[in-house]
């Protein structure tokens, strides 16, 4: 997995630790109504494919390779990443999921506390509740943090997570992230609104 050394640890640490705490997420949405990239059955744009997992689906650019890995505490993680851009790290879209173990409030608190501890200058830029078909609760959190890369200046990462408890008893973390300078060019806003359950 070329290009992963700096960002993948964040992804894997976040998903693994959050699952271990029984806290997890999904991904970005529109205003506190539906989470949608368009119509519910709208096909993805040219060059983008639908990845279908265990009870969920999301969009990813066709050239982005999918990585699937078990989590050490019984969960699963799936993510795709593109080529590094101006910020020197690959854009990513992915999801971590496992059995429900805590209340939604515990999920939110663990996510924020863990992120603030692990990532330099972690700042929540906005958050809102979402209504996602098949979910019991869902909340979108947009944040930035700083990451030091070998031989480069500090890079600001923009990350969007949607924390979700599903009606069938699972916890999820659906996320998109990239250096802030590459976030829009990688179309992560569209990818982040593509999550579906079922």
Buried (B, 14 or more C-beta within 10 A) or exposed (E): EEBBEBBBEBBBBBBBBBBBBBBBBBBBBEEEEEBBBEEEEEEBEEEBBEBEEEBBBBBBBEEBEBBEBEBEBEBBBBBBBBEBBEBBBBBBBBBBBBEBBBEBEEBBBBBBEBBBEBBEEBEEEEBBEBEBEBBBBBBBBBBBBBBEBEEEEEBBBBBBBBBBBBEEEBBBBBBBBBBBBBBEEBBBEBBBBBBBBE
